Amino acid sequence: NAGVTQTPKFQVLKTGQSMTLQCAQDMNHEYMSWYRQDPGMGLRLIHYSVGAGITDQGEVPNGYNVSRSTTEDFPLRLLSAAPSQTSVYFCASSYSGGGRGEQFFGPGTRLTVL
Amino acid sequence: DAKTTQPPSMDCAEGRAANLPCNHSTISGNEYVYWYRQIHSQGPQYIIHGLKNNETNEMASLIITEDRKSSTLILPHATLRDTAVYYCIVRVYGGSQGNLIFGKGTKLSVKP
């Protein structure tokens, strides 16, 4: 199993540009989520999904969109990038949203918005 | 906001036990205590979780006080590779959401 994969690893954007961060998992997990981590801080939840076709907002959803058309993929879209979105983005998945067991995290995407 | 309080940093000598404390005085009866760690900006890694009994796995032991208001993560023989930020998280088990709420954690430095 590849686990949770994220692409790209690094990205530089200009203010106002849009882009999609990709996240995929091959463990048939129902629950997937996106977090951002700013320097010296813990992770903050952006959006999450408890299954294909179902998404919901987390703590800091503004400026981001998600969709979940398949169990495997959970892309995160930045609609109009802003410097405040400079951060490291982590995707995670787990067998169920019920907290049964561990969440698996991807390696992260490091995004800089100029 | 995170429901837990952890010291911002700790040091430990290599080969010694590392004891990381966590206070969660407002924990509810259906909330579990989870521990994750993050090594050098990698994705967080699950370590262990428990409700009220002490738990042990191949990575660590978790000791939860009888009143469940605090807990201690124990790395029995710390190595340099255990240098990381350790997060203590309380979360509901069995609900419809698996969201983790991270605080700032404890930065553990294991020294030779």
Interface residues (C-beta under 8 A of the other chain):
Chain A: V4 Y31 S33 Y35 G40 M41 G42 L43 R44 L45 Y48 V50 G58 E59 V88 F90 A92 S94 S96 G97 G98 G99 R100 E102 Q103 F104 F105 G106 P107 G108
Chain B: A2 Y32 S41 Q42 G43 P44 Q45 Y46 H49 Y87 R91 V92 Y93 G94 G95 S96 Q97 G98 N99 L100 I101 F102 G103 K104 G105
